[in-house]
Amino acid sequence: MKFALYERIVIFIMQISFFAKVVLFLTLYFISDLSIKNNILRKVMNRANRAKKI
């Protein structure tokens, strides 16, 4: 009986760990995606500002 309880606890901890990894991965993905988009937007704005000066 105790073994089954320990097994359930271990599986639950492993699932939390898996979900934590998924959340961390998605967070890093969205942060990097946002950073890339901001970088592209900054480059486009700089080009547009230079084009106005000509």
CYANA upper distance limits for C-alpha pairs under 8 A (distance plus 0.5 A):
  1 MET  CA      5 LEU  CA      7.00
  2 LYS  CA      6 TYR  CA      6.67
  3 PHE  CA      7 GLU  CA      6.51
  4 ALA  CA      8 ARG  CA      6.70
  5 LEU  CA      9 ILE  CA      6.78
  6 TYR  CA     10 VAL  CA      6.63
  7 GLU  CA     11 ILE  CA      6.67
  8 ARG  CA     12 PHE  CA      6.56
  9 ILE  CA     13 ILE  CA      6.66
 10 VAL  CA     14 MET  CA      6.63
 11 ILE  CA     15 GLN  CA      6.65
 12 PHE  CA     16 ILE  CA      6.77
 13 ILE  CA     17 SER  CA      6.65
 14 MET  CA     18 PHE  CA      6.62
 15 GLN  CA     19 PHE  CA      6.63
 16 ILE  CA     20 ALA  CA      6.46
 17 SER  CA     21 LYS  CA      6.66
 18 PHE  CA     22 VAL  CA      6.77
 19 PHE  CA     23 VAL  CA      6.60
 20 ALA  CA     24 LEU  CA      6.55
 21 LYS  CA     25 PHE  CA      6.52
 22 VAL  CA     26 LEU  CA      6.61
 23 VAL  CA     27 THR  CA      6.51
 24 LEU  CA     28 LEU  CA      6.65
 25 PHE  CA     29 TYR  CA      6.57
 26 LEU  CA     30 PHE  CA      6.62
 27 THR  CA     31 ILE  CA      6.60
 28 LEU  CA     32 SER  CA      6.55
 29 TYR  CA     33 ASP  CA      6.46
 30 PHE  CA     34 LEU  CA      6.48
 31 ILE  CA     35 SER  CA      6.60
 32 SER  CA     36 ILE  CA      6.61
 33 ASP  CA     37 LYS  CA      6.72
 34 LEU  CA     38 ASN  CA      6.59
 35 SER  CA     39 ASN  CA      6.61
 36 ILE  CA     40 ILE  CA      6.72
 37 LYS  CA     41 LEU  CA      6.57
 38 ASN  CA     42 ARG  CA      6.51
 39 ASN  CA     43 LYS  CA      6.80
 40 ILE  CA     44 VAL  CA      6.71
 41 LEU  CA     45 MET  CA      6.61
 42 ARG  CA     46 ASN  CA      6.67
 43 LYS  CA     47 ARG  CA      6.73
 44 VAL  CA     48 ALA  CA      6.62
 45 MET  CA     49 ASN  CA      6.59
 46 ASN  CA     50 ARG  CA      6.71
 47 ARG  CA     51 ALA  CA      6.64
 48 ALA  CA     52 LYS  CA      6.93
 49 ASN  CA     53 LYS  CA      7.30
 50 ARG  CA     54 ILE  CA      7.50
